């Protein structure tokens, strides 16, 4: 919470106040403020923080389902935005290039980009009512696909790598985790549009979506092999969440791991092995395993939550998210787990993805300008 030196008016109740939300500086009064571990916040940001925390630290099943709950937050933000002056989602800085922060806007998770060593950070999106996530770079480096919850719908969006040309690819209410095929022609994603989390495939322009999995269990977080011959995904169809692979047409689903509670997105390395996350040892850690299930090896070992690992194009580094320093941040390390380096500070950073040439990393910067 911040305290203003001048009297303000609560946007909900119209009462005089000197209190503002610690996240967006919206005037709040004692009737509507919410106490959080990081200060007093407006109800919308307090609720959004809780959902993001659940998604990032919860079980795989929770992560596949919890994002649906963000719809309620967006509904509240829409109402708040109307009170604040009716700003519309069309006022999108990302459509004209890298975003410049407007202090009057409500800050929510946004797509950001930085050099592979953590330098030169900048925002690519800055829409006040959008919750962005899971960015993925196209194989030719020209575009970035990502999921975004806007207007009550979680859909797949795409933009140019410089933040221009933003447009929605899907109109579903539960589409997320886009993954480009190696040739850039198709995008796999997960969706609960048919009432259950399944893996889908569409053309890169959003046309011809079709379901690849059809199982009472929950399937999600697709990832393409480097040669395009297999798609890895997670599924609880065997009781617990495990790592599976299938052909790009959805056939030949094969269970790869017997490690319980595999979660978050898998990522193929150049050598064909798959990096993923499991909490088999009590907390989420990063592992690597052969595509045939051989030689599972743990790469991280600490009491924090490590996940969202993705292998660099040359196969030498892994980018991942961890809260080992108390807040989610993007790190890199060598493929054997050595050479740890922290790339982001300040606002939470997570969901990293490499550019095709390995020189940059796109990620999510949560509730503020990218930190150093």
C-alpha positions in Angstrom: 0.0 0.0 0.0 1.1 3.5 -0.7 -0.2 6.6 1.1 -0.8 9.7 -0.9 -0.1 13.1 0.7 -3.4 14.4 -0.8 -6.9 13.2 -0.3 -8.2 10.9 -3.0 -11.6 9.3 -3.8 -12.1 5.5 -3.7 -13.1 4.4 -7.2 -15.6 1.9 -5.8 -17.3 3.6 -2.9 -16.7 7.3 -3.6 -15.4 7.8 -0.1 -12.4 10.1 0.7 -9.1 8.1 1.1 -5.4 8.5 1.1 -4.7 4.8 0.4 -3.8 3.4 -3.0 -3.2 -0.2 -4.4 0.4 -1.2 -4.1 0.1 -2.7 -7.6 -1.7 -0.2 -9.7 -2.0 2.9 -7.4 -5.8 2.9 -7.7 -7.4 4.8 -4.8 -8.9 2.3 -2.3 -10.6 2.7 1.0 -10.6 0.6 4.2 -13.9 -1.1 3.0 -12.4 -2.6 -0.2 -8.7 -2.9 0.4 -7.2 -6.4 0.6 -4.2 -7.2 2.8 -1.5 -9.3 0.9 2.0 -10.3 1.8 3.3 -7.5 -0.3 1.0 -4.7 0.9 -2.6 -3.4 0.5 -4.1 -4.0 -2.9 -7.3 -3.5 -4.7 -9.5 -6.6 -4.9 -8.7 -7.3 -8.6 -4.9 -7.4 -8.1 -5.2 -9.3 -4.8 -7.3 -11.9 -6.6 -5.0 -12.0 -9.7 -2.0 -12.5 -7.5 -3.6 -15.5 -5.8 -4.5 -17.1 -9.1 -1.0 -16.6 -10.5 0.4 -18.1 -7.3 -1.9 -21.1 -7.6 -1.0 -21.6 -11.3 2.7 -21.4 -10.6 3.0 -23.5 -7.4 0.0 -25.8 -7.6 -0.3 -29.4 -8.8 -0.3 -30.1 -12.5 -4.0 -30.6 -12.4 -4.5 -27.3 -10.6 -2.4 -25.6 -13.3 -4.4 -27.0 -16.1 -7.7 -25.8 -14.5 -6.8 -22.7 -12.5 -6.4 -20.4 -15.4 -10.1 -20.7 -16.1 -10.6 -18.8 -12.8 -8.8 -15.7 -14.1 -12.0 -15.0 -16.1 -13.6 -13.7 -12.9 -10.6 -11.3 -12.4 -10.9 -9.9 -15.8 -14.6 -9.3 -15.2 -13.7 -7.3 -12.2 -11.0 -5.4 -14.1 -13.5 -4.5 -16.8 -15.7 -2.9 -14.2 -12.8 -1.1 -12.7 -11.7 0.2 -16.0 -15.1 1.6 -16.7 -14.9 3.5 -13.4 -11.4 4.8 -14.3 -12.6 6.3 -17.5 -13.6 3.7 -20.0 -10.2 2.9 -21.4 -10.6 0.2 -24.1 -8.5 -2.7 -25.0 -8.0 -1.1 -28.4 -5.5 1.3 -26.8 -2.8 -1.3 -27.3 0.7 0.0 -27.4 2.0 -3.4 -28.5 0.2 -2.9 -31.9 2.7 -0.2 -32.7 5.9 -1.6 -31.4 7.6 -2.2 -28.0 5.3 -1.0 -25.2 6.0 2.1 -23.1 4.5 1.9 -19.7 1.6 4.3 -18.8 1.5 4.9 -15.1 -2.3 5.3 -15.2 -2.7 1.7 -16.5 -3.5 -1.4 -14.4 -0.3 -3.5 -14.7 -0.9 -7.2 -15.4 1.3 -10.0 -16.7 2.8 -8.8 -20.0 5.1 -10.2 -22.7 8.7 -8.9 -22.4 11.9 -9.7 -24.2 15.6 -9.5 -23.2 19.0 -10.5 -24.5 20.1 -14.1 -23.5 22.4 -12.6 -20.9 19.6 -10.6 -19.3 20.4 -7.2 -20.8 18.2 -4.9 -22.9 14.8 -5.7 -21.4 11.7 -4.3 -22.9 8.0 -4.9 -22.9 6.2 -6.1 -26.1 2.6 -5.9 -24.7 1.1 -3.5 -22.3 -2.7 -3.9 -22.4 -4.3 -2.9 -19.1 -6.9 -5.7 -19.0 -4.9 -8.6 -20.5 -3.3 -11.4 -18.6 -0.6 -12.7 -21.0 1.3 -16.0 -20.7 3.3 -18.8 -22.4 5.1 -16.9 -25.2 6.6 -18.9 -28.0 8.9 -17.7 -30.8 8.2 -18.8 -34.3 11.0 -20.9 -35.9 11.9 -18.1 -38.4 12.1 -15.5 -35.5 9.6 -13.2 -37.0 6.6 -13.8 -34.7 5.7 -14.5 -31.1 2.6 -16.5 -30.2 1.2 -16.3 -26.7 -1.9 -16.9 -24.7 -3.9 -14.0 -23.3 -7.0 -13.6 -21.2 -8.9 -10.6 -22.4 -12.6 -9.8 -22.4 -13.3 -13.0 -20.5 -11.7 -15.3 -23.1 -8.4 -17.0 -22.9 -7.2 -17.2 -26.5 -4.0 -17.6 -28.6 -2.6 -14.4 -30.0 0.3 -13.6 -32.3 2.4 -10.5 -32.9 5.6 -9.6 -34.8 8.8 -10.1 -32.8 9.0 -6.3 -32.2 5.5 -6.2 -30.7 3.7 -4.9 -33.8 0.8 -6.5 -35.6 -0.9 -7.9 -32.6 -3.9 -10.1 -33.5 -6.0 -12.9 -32.0 -5.7 -16.4 -33.6 -8.4 -18.2 -31.7 -11.8 -17.2 -30.3 -12.0 -19.9 -27.6 -12.6 -19.4 -23.9 -9.8 -21.7 -22.8 -6.9 -21.8 -25.3 -3.4 -21.7 -24.0 0.3 -22.9 -24.2 1.0 -22.4 -28.0 3.9 -24.3 -29.5 5.1 -23.8 -33.1 5.9 -26.7 -35.3 9.6 -26.7 -36.5 8.5 -25.6 -40.0 6.4 -22.7 -38.6 3.3 -23.9 -40.5 1.3 -25.0 -37.5 0.7 -24.3 -33.8 -0.2 -26.9 -31.2 -1.9 -25.7 -28.1 -4.1 -26.9 -25.2 -7.7 -26.0 -24.8 -10.8 -26.9 -22.7 -13.1 -25.6 -25.4 -14.9 -29.0 -25.5 -15.2 -29.3 -21.7 -11.9 -31.1 -21.0 -8.3 -30.1 -21.4 -7.0 -31.6 -24.7 -4.2 -30.9 -27.2 -5.2 -29.2 -30.4 -3.4 -28.3 -33.7 -4.1 -25.4 -36.1 -2.5 -23.6 -39.0 -0.2 -20.8 -38.0 -2.8 -18.3 -39.1 -5.4 -19.8 -36.8 -7.4 -21.7 -39.4 -8.4 -25.3 -39.4 -8.2 -26.1 -35.6 -8.6 -29.8 -34.8 -8.3 -31.9 -31.7 -5.3 -34.3 -31.4 -6.2 -35.9 -28.1 -9.6 -37.2 -27.0 -9.4 -38.7 -23.5 -11.4 -38.4 -20.3 -8.1 -37.5 -18.6 -6.5 -34.0 -18.9 -3.9 -33.5 -21.7 -1.8 -30.3 -22.2 1.4 -28.3 -22.6 2.4 -29.6 -26.0 6.0 -29.4 -27.3 7.4 -30.4 -30.7 10.5 -32.5 -31.2 13.2 -30.7 -33.2 12.5 -32.8 -36.3 8.7 -32.4 -36.0 8.1 -36.1 -35.8 6.6 -36.1 -32.2 4.7 -33.9 -29.9 5.4 -34.3 -26.1 2.6 -33.4 -23.7 1.5 -34.1 -20.1 -1.5 -36.2 -19.2 -3.1 -37.8 -16.2 -4.8 -40.5 -18.3 -2.7 -43.1 -16.3 -3.9 -41.8 -13.0 -1.1 -39.3 -12.2 0.4 -36.7 -14.5 3.1 -38.2 -16.7 5.0 -37.3 -19.8 3.7 -38.6 -23.1 4.5 -38.3 -26.7 2.5 -38.7 -29.9 2.7 -38.3 -33.6 1.6 -34.8 -35.0 -1.7 -36.4 -36.1 -2.5 -37.5 -32.6 -1.7 -41.2 -33.1 0.7 -43.4 -31.3 0.4 -41.9 -27.9 3.2 -43.3 -25.7 3.9 -42.8 -22.1 7.5 -41.7 -21.6 7.9 -41.4 -17.8 6.7 -43.1 -14.7 7.7 -40.1 -12.6 4.6 -38.9 -10.7 3.2 -35.4 -11.0 5.0 -34.2 -14.1 4.0 -30.6 -14.6 4.4 -27.5 -16.8 5.7 -27.6 -20.4 8.2 -30.2 -21.6 10.9 -29.1 -24.0 13.0 -31.1 -26.5 16.7 -30.7 -26.7 18.9 -31.1 -29.8 19.9 -34.6 -28.7 16.2 -35.7 -28.6 16.0 -35.8 -24.8 13.1 -34.0 -23.1 13.5 -31.5 -20.2 10.5 -31.3 -17.9 9.4 -30.7 -14.3 8.4 -33.2 -11.6 7.7 -32.9 -7.9 8.5 -36.6 -7.3 11.0 -35.5 -4.6 8.6 -33.2 -2.8 8.9 -30.0 -4.7 9.0 -29.0 -8.4 12.5 -29.7 -9.9 13.8 -29.8 -13.5 14.6 -33.2 -15.0 15.8 -34.5 -18.3 14.9 -37.8 -19.7 15.4 -39.8 -22.9 12.6 -39.7 -25.4 12.2 -43.5 -24.7 12.0 -42.9 -21.0 15.6 -43.8 -20.3 18.0 -42.2 -17.8 15.9 -39.7 -16.0 18.2 -37.2 -14.4 17.4 -34.3 -12.0 19.1 -31.0 -12.9 18.0 -28.8 -10.0 18.0 -29.5 -6.3 16.7 -26.9 -3.9 13.6 -26.2 -1.7 12.2 -23.7 -4.2 9.9 -24.3 -7.2 11.8 -24.7 -10.5 9.9 -25.2 -13.8 8.9 -23.9 -17.2 12.2 -25.1 -18.5 13.1 -24.7 -22.2 16.3 -25.7 -24.0 18.3 -23.2 -26.1 18.5 -23.8 -29.9 22.1 -25.0 -29.7 21.3 -27.3 -26.8 23.8 -25.8 -24.4 21.6 -23.9 -22.0 18.2 -24.2 -20.3 16.1 -21.2 -19.4 13.6 -21.7 -16.6 11.6 -19.9 -13.9 12.3 -20.3 -10.1 11.3 -18.6 -6.9 14.5 -19.6 -5.1 15.2 -16.0 -4.2 11.7 -15.4 -2.9 10.0 -14.2 -6.1 9.6 -15.8 -9.5 12.5 -14.9 -11.8 14.0 -16.2 -15.1 17.3 -18.1 -14.8 19.6 -20.0 -17.2 21.9 -22.9 -16.6 24.0 -25.4 -18.6 22.3 -28.6 -19.8 23.9 -30.5 -16.9 22.5 -28.0 -14.3 25.7 -26.1 -13.7 26.5 -22.4 -14.5 23.3 -21.0 -12.9 22.6 -17.3 -13.8 19.7 -15.1 -12.7 18.4 -12.9 -15.5 15.5 -10.9 -14.0 14.9 -9.0 -10.8 12.1 -6.7 -9.7 8.7 -7.8 -11.1 8.1 -11.5 -11.3 9.5 -13.1 -14.4 8.6 -16.5 -15.8 7.6 -18.6 -18.9 10.8 -18.0 -20.8 11.3 -19.1 -24.5 14.4 -18.7 -26.7 14.6 -17.0 -30.0 15.6 -19.3 -32.8 19.1 -17.9 -32.9 19.5 -18.1 -29.1 20.3 -14.5 -28.8 17.1 -13.4 -27.0 14.6 -14.7 -24.5 10.9 -13.8 -24.5 9.2 -14.2 -21.1 6.3 -12.9 -18.9 7.0 -9.8 -16.8 4.3 -9.7 -14.1 2.8 -6.4 -12.9 5.4 -3.9 -13.8 8.2 -2.8 -16.1 10.9 -5.5 -16.6 13.5 -5.3 -13.9 17.3 -5.5 -14.2 
